[in-house]
Amino acid sequence: MSLRFPIDHRPQTTEYRSPNTEYRIPIHLPKEPDIEYKRFILSLVPPAILLFFIWLVFVYQVTDGVDLYYFGIFPRRFNGLIGIITCPFIHANFNHLINNTVPFFFLLAAIFYFYQNVAWRVILYSWIVTGILVWLLARPSYHVGVSGQIYCFASFLFFSGIVRKNINLLAISLLVIFVYGSMVWGIFPYRPDMSFESHLMGLIVGAVLAVHYRHEGPQPTVFTKDMDEDEEEGGEPEADDNENLEPHTSNPQVKKSLNLFF
């Protein structure tokens, strides 16, 4: 004999308790997988848009037969300053572009997913500061490509996981080393046609940004033992005047959803 139980199809809810009345107002919340899925999809949009324009410039180069190398960075020349903005959009050939497309997309998507609060600032500084350093310190030749930003993104992800002491982010750091660990050879001048200066400057800028933004976004993992010690030292937390206004629920998934929303 088999038993059948009714399935509860009601949406996940929590409640807000009014401080002046005994009424409880149910608040319907989206389920956690829905939030994470939307967050994941949104993290893919910025790198996809930037890559669209990078590929659009390359298609224009190929179809019209023009060479846009003069939009690269030429160190210590005033006419080379324009390359600080335009350099990442210019690539020497198809292999150069393909080799940069995949790491650029996945590394930047990871930054938007895990560090969404600082992602745009990381892009801005990786673009501008890396370009300025290349203009100041690199060899006198045209430097093109988005590889400097790629090294900045990889460096930011790696060092952020270390300085934040967050287990999930440390896993991302290890993944970056596993997948893109061979990139470290790109900071050495073993090929005359490669801009190792862009790679090195990007790596340095990414590490500095990771330290600078270490207090924004995900914070260090707090273990149960550490929480117990903090409670023993500090005693019971004081009651907040607005405590009754906070949402309360016994469902841990709902609590996590609230943390993501507010």
KAURRA-V686891 format. One record per residue. N is the residue number from 1. SS is DSSP state (alpha for helix, beta for strand, coil for the rest). Layout:
BEGIN
{{N/SS} {N/SS}}
END
This chain:
BEGIN
{{1/coil} {2/coil} {3/coil} {4/coil} {5/coil} {6/coil} {7/coil} {8/coil} {9/coil} {10/coil} {11/coil} {12/coil} {13/beta} {14/beta} {15/beta} {16/beta} {17/beta} {18/coil} {19/coil} {20/coil} {21/coil} {22/coil} {23/coil} {24/beta} {25/beta} {26/beta} {27/beta} {28/beta} {29/coil} {30/coil} {31/coil} {32/alpha} {33/alpha} {34/alpha} {35/alpha} {36/alpha} {37/alpha} {38/alpha} {39/alpha} {40/alpha} {41/alpha} {42/alpha} {43/alpha} {44/alpha} {45/alpha} {46/alpha} {47/alpha} {48/alpha} {49/alpha} {50/alpha} {51/alpha} {52/alpha} {53/alpha} {54/alpha} {55/alpha} {56/alpha} {57/alpha} {58/alpha} {59/alpha} {60/alpha} {61/alpha} {62/alpha} {63/alpha} {64/alpha} {65/coil} {66/coil} {67/coil} {68/coil} {69/alpha} {70/alpha} {71/alpha} {72/coil} {73/beta} {74/beta} {75/coil} {76/coil} {77/coil} {78/alpha} {79/alpha} {80/alpha} {81/coil} {82/coil} {83/alpha} {84/alpha} {85/alpha} {86/alpha} {87/alpha} {88/alpha} {89/alpha} {90/coil} {91/coil} {92/coil} {93/coil} {94/alpha} {95/alpha} {96/alpha} {97/alpha} {98/alpha} {99/alpha} {100/alpha} {101/alpha} {102/alpha} {103/alpha} {104/alpha} {105/alpha} {106/alpha} {107/alpha} {108/alpha} {109/alpha} {110/alpha} {111/alpha} {112/alpha} {113/alpha} {114/alpha} {115/coil} {116/coil} {117/coil} {118/coil} {119/alpha} {120/alpha} {121/alpha} {122/alpha} {123/alpha} {124/alpha} {125/alpha} {126/alpha} {127/alpha} {128/alpha} {129/alpha} {130/alpha} {131/alpha} {132/alpha} {133/alpha} {134/alpha} {135/alpha} {136/alpha} {137/alpha} {138/coil} {139/coil} {140/coil} {141/coil} {142/beta} {143/beta} {144/coil} {145/coil} {146/coil} {147/alpha} {148/alpha} {149/alpha} {150/alpha} {151/alpha} {152/alpha} {153/alpha} {154/alpha} {155/alpha} {156/alpha} {157/alpha} {158/alpha} {159/alpha} {160/alpha} {161/alpha} {162/alpha} {163/alpha} {164/alpha} {165/coil} {166/coil} {167/alpha} {168/alpha} {169/alpha} {170/alpha} {171/alpha} {172/alpha} {173/alpha} {174/alpha} {175/alpha} {176/alpha} {177/alpha} {178/alpha} {179/alpha} {180/alpha} {181/alpha} {182/alpha} {183/alpha} {184/alpha} {185/alpha} {186/alpha} {187/alpha} {188/coil} {189/coil} {190/coil} {191/coil} {192/coil} {193/coil} {194/coil} {195/coil} {196/alpha} {197/alpha} {198/alpha} {199/alpha} {200/alpha} {201/alpha} {202/alpha} {203/alpha} {204/alpha} {205/alpha} {206/alpha} {207/alpha} {208/alpha} {209/alpha} {210/alpha} {211/alpha} {212/alpha} {213/coil} {214/coil} {215/coil} {216/coil} {217/coil} {218/coil} {219/coil} {220/coil} {221/coil} {222/coil} {223/coil} {224/alpha} {225/alpha} {226/alpha} {227/alpha} {228/alpha} {229/alpha} {230/alpha} {231/alpha} {232/alpha} {233/alpha} {234/alpha} {235/coil} {236/coil} {237/coil} {238/coil} {239/coil} {240/coil} {241/coil} {242/coil} {243/alpha} {244/alpha} {245/alpha} {246/coil} {247/coil} {248/beta} {249/coil} {250/coil} {251/coil} {252/alpha} {253/alpha} {254/alpha} {255/alpha} {256/alpha} {257/alpha} {258/alpha} {259/alpha} {260/alpha} {261/alpha} {262/coil}}
END
